[in-house]
Amino acid sequence: MNAEAPPSPERSRFGFLHPADVRGVWNRRRQGVFAVLLLVYLLLPWLKIGGQQAVLLDIVHRRFTIFGLALWAHDAPKLFLLLAASAFALCFATALWGRVWCGYACPQTVFVTAVFRRIERAIEGNHLARLRLDGQRLSTEWLLKKALKWLAFLAVALVLAHSFLAYFVGTERLKVAVLQDPAANWTLFVAMVLITTFVLVDFAWMRERLCFTLCPYGRFQTVLMDRHSKAIVYDETRGEPRRGAPAAAGWAQGDCVACDRCVQVCPTGIDIRQGVQMECIACTACVDACDEVMVKLAKPKGLIRYDTEAGLAGEPHRTVRPRPALYLGLTAAFAGVLAALLVLRSDLDVVTFRAGGAPYQEIRAEGAEPLVTNHLRFDLTNRTARDLQVRIDVSDELRAQGMAVVTAANPVALPARKEVRADLFVKFPKARLDFGKTPARLTFTTGEGRVETVDLTLVGPYQ
């Protein structure tokens, strides 16, 4: 144990909590997960699948690409199903393993622990050195270290902000915008400044305070968890009475030596020995710290550990329970509906509307049957990663009755994951009109032989 360690977590005069460093098996696991998540976040926008950015959420153009799957604004129900399945999957994970998201995958935890606190530790020293520095009066050392730290924070915030923008504007546009005058891309520049400011305020200043002041997830956990959900717990039966606390007659001293090491390493400054608390993010720092002390004292590890309330009470653990089963069922239901919609959806999306101007034109030629034409427009969207050639025609039955499609280009070239507007005229005999209307069916055939049909009503003079 460190004899210089303060007996409880201390905040500097700037309001920062400086947790002590910790080593151990859980810390190594978390650092490995953090490294993978950071690499995914930074590299994913640059990954190409089928010539397209792997993840692109182009809100301005209402187009979303997720690992080769192209979605548009009218696919909003699919996005809802994806978000709903993800939300219930998080509920399921929480019901089984507690706040594993907060401890291992939450961006707040990943960036603060794996990036910003590492920078702070490298420049200002360990937690005791940081506390001493924050307590100093204005000095050359104080100015140099603080300036260097915040410059490093700013550099990292800029990288994170640009990476974040890449998910929404695309890496190609971002590369061009970075090399141009900010005035040429002022909206991107303003967005970059705002995101950088947010990153600095959140990860460099707010830190753990966001977890128990703004984040609602800690409050939801009491609803999602039960007695058989995993959590970071203190074995009070084994640990109490701790050193310095009076023991009842005939009671042996507990294993807890009141070193407060578990408190010193906690990034949110709580005492896990007071029970499961909303502020606990299940980071397992207290587990590693306590195990390290127990090893030095030749006592068994696990005084603080991953366990359940039922396990502490000696009850058998129940993995299959109504609550996790409900969350898993809802996750599977939303994911199943999403999968079915994606499998059944066509490669081509067709939206039809009438062109401006007169709704129809009548064509009369001497010695020929009068004809009527309707001017239509179609928005054709290629949902695939390959170019398509789309031929537009009427059904065979209607073609035999004199109906035809007249267009400047047929088939229409439709690039991969693009939308093209096509203008065409549908020509038909006036005799087909019934009270000024006649039904029609257009076919849209891709080069691969897949056919989409659109039923519509053509109009003409009332007779």
C-alpha positions as CSV (number, residue, x, y, z in Angstrom):
1,M,0.0,0.0,0.0
2,N,1.1,3.6,-0.6
3,A,1.7,5.3,2.6
4,E,1.3,8.7,0.9
5,A,-2.1,7.9,-0.4
6,P,-4.9,10.2,0.9
7,P,-7.5,8.3,3.0
8,S,-10.4,9.4,0.6
9,P,-10.8,10.7,-2.9
10,E,-9.8,14.3,-3.2
11,R,-10.9,16.9,-5.7
12,S,-8.5,19.7,-6.7
13,R,-9.4,23.3,-6.3
14,F,-10.5,23.2,-10.0
15,G,-13.1,20.5,-9.2
16,F,-11.2,17.6,-10.8
17,L,-11.2,14.2,-9.2
18,H,-7.8,12.6,-9.5
19,P,-8.2,8.8,-9.1
20,A,-5.1,6.8,-8.2
21,D,-3.6,4.5,-10.8
22,V,-4.5,0.8,-10.7
23,R,-3.0,-2.4,-12.1
24,G,-4.6,-5.8,-12.4
25,V,-6.3,-8.3,-14.7
26,W,-9.5,-6.3,-15.1
27,N,-7.6,-3.2,-15.9
28,R,-5.7,-5.0,-18.7
29,R,-8.9,-6.3,-20.1
30,R,-10.5,-2.9,-20.2
31,Q,-7.4,-1.3,-21.8
32,G,-7.5,-4.0,-24.5
33,V,-11.2,-3.3,-25.2
34,F,-10.5,0.5,-25.2
35,A,-7.7,0.1,-27.7
36,V,-10.0,-1.9,-30.1
37,L,-12.9,0.6,-29.7
38,L,-10.6,3.6,-30.4
39,L,-9.2,2.0,-33.5
40,V,-12.7,1.2,-34.7
41,Y,-13.8,4.8,-34.1
42,L,-10.8,6.3,-35.9
43,L,-10.5,3.9,-38.8
44,L,-14.1,2.9,-39.6
45,P,-14.9,6.0,-41.7
46,W,-11.9,5.3,-43.9
47,L,-12.9,1.7,-44.5
48,K,-14.5,1.0,-47.9
49,I,-17.0,-1.7,-48.7
50,G,-18.0,-2.0,-52.3
51,G,-16.3,1.3,-53.1
52,Q,-18.4,3.1,-50.5
53,Q,-17.6,4.4,-47.0
54,A,-18.4,1.6,-44.5
55,V,-20.5,3.9,-42.2
56,L,-21.9,7.1,-43.6
57,L,-24.8,8.9,-42.0
58,D,-25.5,11.6,-44.6
59,I,-28.3,13.5,-43.0
60,V,-28.2,16.4,-45.4
61,H,-28.9,14.2,-48.4
62,R,-31.0,11.7,-46.4
63,R,-28.8,8.8,-47.3
64,F,-27.3,6.3,-44.9
65,T,-24.7,3.6,-45.6
66,I,-24.1,0.9,-42.9
67,F,-21.6,-1.8,-43.8
68,G,-22.6,-1.9,-47.5
69,L,-26.4,-1.5,-46.7
70,A,-27.8,1.6,-48.3
71,L,-30.8,3.3,-46.6
72,W,-32.7,6.4,-47.5
73,A,-35.1,8.7,-45.6
74,H,-38.1,6.5,-46.5
75,D,-36.3,3.7,-44.8
76,A,-36.8,5.4,-41.5
77,P,-38.8,2.4,-40.1
78,K,-35.8,0.2,-40.6
79,L,-33.6,2.7,-38.8
80,F,-36.1,2.7,-35.9
81,L,-36.1,-1.1,-35.8
82,L,-32.2,-1.0,-35.7
83,L,-32.2,1.5,-32.8
84,A,-35.0,-0.4,-31.0
85,A,-33.1,-3.7,-31.3
86,S,-29.9,-2.0,-30.0
87,A,-31.7,-0.5,-27.1
88,F,-33.3,-3.7,-25.9
89,A,-29.9,-5.5,-26.5
90,L,-28.4,-3.0,-24.0
91,C,-31.3,-3.7,-21.6
92,F,-30.6,-7.4,-21.9
93,A,-26.9,-7.0,-21.3
94,T,-27.7,-4.8,-18.3
95,A,-30.1,-7.3,-16.8
96,L,-27.4,-10.0,-17.0
97,W,-24.1,-8.2,-16.4
98,G,-25.1,-4.8,-14.9
99,R,-23.4,-1.7,-16.2
100,V,-20.9,-3.4,-18.5
101,W,-21.7,-0.8,-21.1
102,C,-20.6,2.0,-18.8
103,G,-17.4,0.3,-17.7
104,Y,-16.2,-1.0,-21.1
105,A,-17.9,0.6,-24.1
106,C,-19.4,4.0,-23.2
107,P,-17.6,6.8,-25.2
108,Q,-17.4,8.8,-22.0
109,T,-15.5,6.1,-20.2
110,V,-13.3,5.1,-23.2
111,F,-12.2,8.6,-24.2
112,V,-11.7,9.9,-20.6
113,T,-9.9,6.8,-19.3
114,A,-7.9,5.7,-22.3
115,V,-7.1,9.2,-23.8
116,F,-7.5,12.2,-21.6
117,R,-6.4,10.8,-18.3
118,R,-3.4,9.1,-20.0
119,I,-2.3,12.5,-21.4
120,E,-2.8,14.1,-18.0
121,R,-0.8,11.4,-16.2
122,A,2.0,11.7,-18.8
123,I,2.4,15.4,-18.4
124,E,1.5,16.1,-14.7
125,G,2.4,12.8,-13.1
126,N,0.5,10.4,-10.9
127,H,-2.6,11.4,-8.9
128,L,-0.6,12.8,-5.9
129,A,1.5,14.9,-8.2
130,R,-1.6,16.2,-9.9
131,L,-3.2,17.1,-6.6
132,R,0.0,18.9,-5.5
133,L,0.2,20.8,-8.8
134,D,-3.5,21.9,-8.7
135,G,-2.9,23.1,-5.2
136,Q,0.1,25.3,-6.1
137,R,0.0,29.0,-6.6
138,L,0.7,30.4,-10.0
139,S,4.2,29.4,-11.0
140,T,6.3,28.6,-14.1
141,E,5.9,24.9,-13.6
142,W,2.1,25.2,-13.2
143,L,1.8,27.4,-16.3
144,L,4.0,25.1,-18.5
145,K,2.3,21.9,-17.5
146,K,-1.2,23.2,-17.7
147,A,-0.5,24.9,-21.1
148,L,1.1,21.7,-22.5
149,K,-1.8,19.5,-21.2
150,W,-4.5,21.7,-22.7
151,L,-2.7,22.0,-26.0
152,A,-2.5,18.2,-26.1
153,F,-6.2,18.1,-25.1
154,L,-7.0,20.5,-28.0
155,A,-5.0,18.4,-30.5
156,V,-6.8,15.2,-29.5
157,A,-10.2,17.0,-29.5
158,L,-9.6,18.2,-33.0
159,V,-8.8,14.7,-34.2
160,L,-11.9,13.3,-32.5
161,A,-14.1,16.1,-33.9
162,H,-12.9,15.5,-37.4
163,S,-13.3,11.8,-37.1
164,F,-16.9,12.4,-35.8
165,L,-17.6,14.6,-38.8
166,A,-16.3,12.0,-41.2
167,Y,-19.3,9.8,-40.2
168,F,-21.7,12.4,-41.4
169,V,-20.1,14.3,-44.3
170,G,-17.9,11.5,-45.7
171,T,-14.1,11.3,-45.7
172,E,-13.7,12.5,-49.3
173,R,-15.5,15.8,-48.6
174,L,-13.8,16.2,-45.3
175,K,-10.3,15.8,-46.9
176,V,-11.2,18.6,-49.4
177,A,-12.7,20.9,-46.7
178,V,-9.6,20.6,-44.5
179,L,-7.3,21.9,-47.2
180,Q,-9.6,24.8,-48.2
181,D,-10.3,28.2,-46.7
182,P,-12.8,27.8,-43.8
183,A,-15.0,30.4,-45.5
184,A,-15.5,28.0,-48.4
185,N,-17.0,25.4,-46.0
186,W,-18.2,27.6,-43.2
187,T,-21.0,25.2,-42.1
188,L,-18.5,22.4,-41.7
189,F,-16.1,24.7,-39.9
190,V,-18.7,25.9,-37.5
191,A,-19.7,22.3,-36.8
192,M,-16.1,21.3,-36.2
193,V,-15.6,24.2,-33.7
194,L,-18.8,23.3,-31.8
195,I,-17.9,19.6,-31.7
196,T,-14.3,20.3,-30.6
197,T,-15.6,22.6,-27.9
198,F,-18.0,19.9,-26.7
199,V,-15.3,17.3,-26.6
200,L,-13.1,19.6,-24.5
201,V,-15.8,20.6,-22.1
202,D,-17.1,17.0,-21.7
203,F,-14.0,14.8,-21.7
204,A,-11.4,17.3,-20.4
205,W,-13.6,19.2,-17.9
206,M,-16.9,17.4,-17.0
207,R,-15.6,13.9,-17.0
208,E,-17.2,11.7,-14.3
209,R,-19.6,14.5,-13.3
210,L,-21.5,13.9,-16.5
211,C,-22.2,10.3,-15.5
212,F,-24.1,11.1,-12.4
213,T,-25.6,14.5,-13.3
214,L,-26.7,14.3,-17.0
215,C,-26.6,10.6,-18.1
216,P,-29.9,8.9,-17.4
217,Y,-28.6,5.4,-17.8
218,G,-27.4,5.2,-14.2
219,R,-31.0,5.9,-13.0
220,F,-32.4,3.3,-15.4
221,Q,-30.2,0.5,-14.1
222,T,-32.4,0.1,-11.0
223,V,-35.3,-0.7,-13.2
224,L,-33.3,-3.0,-15.5
225,M,-31.5,-5.0,-12.9
226,D,-32.6,-7.4,-10.2
227,R,-31.0,-9.5,-7.5
228,H,-29.4,-11.9,-10.0
229,S,-27.8,-9.2,-12.1
230,K,-24.1,-8.9,-12.0
231,A,-22.6,-5.9,-10.3
232,I,-19.5,-4.7,-8.5
233,V,-20.2,-5.7,-4.9
234,Y,-18.4,-5.6,-1.6
235,D,-18.6,-8.8,0.5
236,E,-19.7,-7.3,3.7
237,T,-19.9,-10.7,5.5
238,R,-16.3,-11.3,4.8
239,G,-15.0,-7.8,5.2
240,E,-16.7,-6.5,8.3
241,P,-15.9,-5.5,10.9
242,R,-13.1,-3.7,9.1
243,R,-9.9,-2.5,10.8
244,G,-10.6,0.3,13.2
245,A,-14.3,-0.6,13.6
246,P,-15.4,-2.2,16.9
247,A,-16.1,-5.9,16.6
248,A,-19.0,-7.5,18.5
249,A,-18.2,-10.0,21.2
250,G,-16.9,-13.2,19.7
251,W,-16.6,-11.8,16.2
252,A,-13.3,-12.0,14.3
253,Q,-11.8,-9.0,12.6
254,G,-12.9,-8.8,8.9
255,D,-10.6,-8.9,5.9
256,C,-11.1,-5.2,5.1
257,V,-8.1,-3.3,6.5
258,A,-9.7,0.1,5.9
259,C,-6.9,1.1,3.5
260,D,-9.5,3.0,1.4
261,R,-7.6,2.0,-1.7
262,C,-10.9,1.1,-3.4
263,V,-12.1,4.7,-2.9
264,Q,-8.8,6.3,-4.1
265,V,-8.9,4.5,-7.4
266,C,-12.7,5.1,-8.1
267,P,-13.1,7.5,-11.1
268,T,-16.5,8.7,-9.7
269,G,-15.3,9.0,-6.1
270,I,-17.7,6.6,-4.4
271,D,-17.1,4.0,-1.6
272,I,-18.2,0.6,-3.0
273,R,-18.4,-0.7,0.6
274,Q,-21.6,1.3,1.0
275,G,-23.4,-0.9,-1.5
276,V,-24.4,-0.7,-5.2
277,Q,-24.8,2.9,-6.1
278,M,-26.0,4.9,-9.1
279,E,-22.6,6.5,-9.6
280,C,-20.8,3.2,-10.0
281,I,-19.9,2.7,-13.6
282,A,-18.6,-0.9,-13.1
283,C,-15.1,0.0,-14.1
284,T,-13.6,-2.7,-11.8
285,A,-10.8,-0.4,-10.6
286,C,-11.8,-1.1,-7.0
287,V,-11.7,-4.9,-7.8
288,D,-8.1,-4.7,-9.0
289,A,-7.1,-2.4,-6.1
290,C,-8.6,-4.6,-3.4
291,D,-7.2,-7.8,-4.9
292,E,-3.7,-6.2,-4.9
293,V,-4.0,-5.4,-1.2
294,M,-5.4,-8.9,-0.4
295,V,-2.4,-10.5,-2.2
296,K,0.0,-8.4,-0.1
297,L,-1.8,-9.4,3.1
298,A,-1.9,-13.1,2.0
299,K,-5.7,-13.1,2.0
300,P,-8.0,-14.5,-0.7
301,K,-8.9,-12.2,-3.6
302,G,-12.5,-11.3,-4.2
303,L,-13.4,-9.1,-1.2
304,I,-14.7,-6.8,-3.9
305,R,-15.8,-8.6,-7.0
306,Y,-18.2,-9.2,-9.8
307,D,-21.2,-10.9,-8.1
308,T,-24.9,-10.6,-7.5
309,E,-26.9,-9.6,-4.5
310,A,-28.3,-13.1,-4.5
311,G,-24.8,-14.6,-4.6
312,L,-23.7,-12.5,-1.6
313,A,-26.7,-13.9,0.3
314,G,-25.7,-17.5,-0.6
315,E,-28.5,-18.0,-3.1
316,P,-27.9,-20.0,-6.3
317,H,-27.5,-17.8,-9.4
318,R,-30.4,-17.8,-11.9
319,T,-29.4,-17.0,-15.4
320,V,-32.9,-17.7,-17.0
321,R,-35.2,-15.1,-15.6
322,P,-38.4,-13.3,-16.8
323,R,-36.8,-9.9,-17.2
324,P,-33.7,-10.8,-19.3
325,A,-35.9,-13.2,-21.3
326,L,-38.3,-10.3,-22.1
327,Y,-35.5,-8.0,-23.2
328,L,-34.0,-10.8,-25.3
329,G,-37.3,-11.6,-26.8
330,L,-37.9,-7.9,-27.8
331,T,-34.4,-7.7,-29.2
332,A,-35.0,-10.8,-31.3
333,A,-38.4,-9.5,-32.4
334,F,-37.1,-6.1,-33.6
335,A,-34.0,-7.7,-35.2
336,G,-36.1,-10.4,-36.9
337,V,-38.5,-7.9,-38.4
338,L,-35.6,-5.7,-39.6
339,A,-33.9,-8.8,-41.2
340,A,-37.1,-9.8,-42.9
341,L,-37.6,-6.3,-44.3
342,L,-34.0,-6.2,-45.6
343,V,-34.3,-9.6,-47.2
344,L,-37.6,-8.8,-48.9
345,R,-36.9,-5.3,-50.0
346,S,-36.2,-4.8,-53.7
347,D,-33.0,-3.6,-55.3
348,L,-34.9,-0.7,-56.9
349,D,-37.1,1.9,-55.3
350,V,-39.6,3.8,-57.5
351,V,-41.4,6.9,-56.5
352,T,-43.9,8.3,-59.1
353,F,-45.5,11.8,-59.4
354,R,-47.0,13.9,-62.1
355,A,-44.9,16.5,-63.9
356,G,-46.0,20.1,-63.7
357,G,-48.2,21.7,-66.4
358,A,-51.3,20.2,-68.0
359,P,-52.2,16.8,-66.7
360,Y,-52.6,15.4,-70.2
361,Q,-52.4,16.2,-73.8
362,E,-54.7,15.0,-76.6
363,I,-53.1,14.0,-80.0
364,R,-55.3,13.9,-83.1
365,A,-54.0,12.8,-86.5
366,E,-56.1,12.6,-89.6
367,G,-57.2,9.0,-90.2
368,A,-55.8,7.8,-86.9
369,E,-57.4,7.0,-83.6
370,P,-57.1,9.9,-81.1
371,L,-54.4,9.4,-78.5
372,V,-53.8,10.8,-75.0
373,T,-50.4,11.3,-73.3
374,N,-49.6,11.8,-69.6
375,H,-46.3,13.3,-68.5
376,L,-44.9,11.5,-65.5
377,R,-41.7,11.7,-63.4
378,F,-40.1,8.9,-61.5
379,D,-37.4,9.0,-58.8
380,L,-35.4,5.7,-59.2
381,T,-33.2,4.7,-56.4
382,N,-30.6,2.0,-56.7
383,R,-30.3,0.3,-53.4
384,T,-27.4,-2.0,-54.4
385,A,-23.6,-1.6,-54.6
386,R,-23.6,-2.2,-58.4
387,D,-24.8,-0.2,-61.4
388,L,-28.1,-1.0,-62.9
389,Q,-29.8,-0.6,-66.3
390,V,-33.5,-0.1,-65.8
391,R,-35.9,-0.5,-68.7
392,I,-39.3,1.1,-68.2
393,D,-42.3,-0.3,-70.1
394,V,-46.0,-1.1,-69.7
395,S,-47.3,-4.5,-69.0
396,D,-47.6,-6.9,-72.0
397,E,-51.4,-6.8,-71.8
398,L,-51.6,-3.0,-72.0
399,R,-49.0,-2.9,-74.8
400,A,-51.2,-5.2,-76.8
401,Q,-54.0,-2.7,-76.3
402,G,-52.0,0.2,-77.7
403,M,-50.4,1.7,-74.6
404,A,-46.8,2.7,-74.8
405,V,-44.0,4.5,-73.0
406,V,-42.1,7.3,-74.7
407,T,-38.9,8.4,-73.1
408,A,-35.6,10.0,-74.1
409,A,-33.4,7.2,-72.8
410,N,-34.6,3.6,-72.2
411,P,-33.1,1.8,-70.4
412,V,-32.1,4.4,-67.7
413,A,-28.6,4.1,-66.3
414,L,-28.7,4.0,-62.5
415,P,-25.4,4.2,-60.7
416,A,-24.8,2.2,-57.5
417,R,-26.5,3.7,-54.4
418,K,-27.7,6.7,-56.4
419,E,-31.0,8.3,-57.2
420,V,-32.0,9.4,-60.7
421,R,-35.0,11.3,-61.9
422,A,-36.6,10.0,-65.1
423,D,-39.2,11.9,-67.2
424,L,-41.4,9.9,-69.5
425,F,-44.7,10.0,-71.4
426,V,-47.3,7.3,-71.4
427,K,-49.3,7.2,-74.6
428,F,-52.6,5.4,-74.9
429,P,-55.8,5.3,-77.0
430,K,-58.5,7.9,-76.0
431,A,-61.1,5.1,-76.2
432,R,-59.6,3.5,-73.1
433,L,-60.8,6.4,-70.9
434,D,-63.7,5.7,-68.6
435,F,-65.0,8.9,-67.1
436,G,-61.6,10.6,-67.8
437,K,-59.5,7.8,-66.2
438,T,-57.9,4.6,-67.1
439,P,-55.7,2.2,-65.0
440,A,-52.1,1.4,-66.0
441,R,-49.3,-0.8,-64.8
442,L,-45.6,0.1,-65.6
443,T,-42.8,-2.3,-65.3
444,F,-39.2,-1.5,-64.3
445,T,-36.8,-4.3,-65.3
446,T,-33.2,-4.3,-64.2
447,G,-30.4,-5.8,-66.2
448,E,-30.5,-8.8,-63.9
449,G,-34.1,-9.6,-64.9
450,R,-35.7,-8.4,-61.7
451,V,-39.0,-6.6,-62.3
452,E,-40.8,-4.0,-60.2
453,T,-44.3,-2.9,-61.0
454,V,-46.1,0.4,-60.3
455,D,-49.9,0.7,-60.6
456,L,-51.2,4.2,-61.4
457,T,-54.2,6.0,-62.9
458,L,-53.8,7.9,-66.2
459,V,-56.2,10.8,-66.9
460,G,-57.6,12.4,-70.0
461,P,-60.6,14.3,-71.3
462,Y,-63.9,13.4,-69.5
463,Q,-66.2,11.6,-71.8
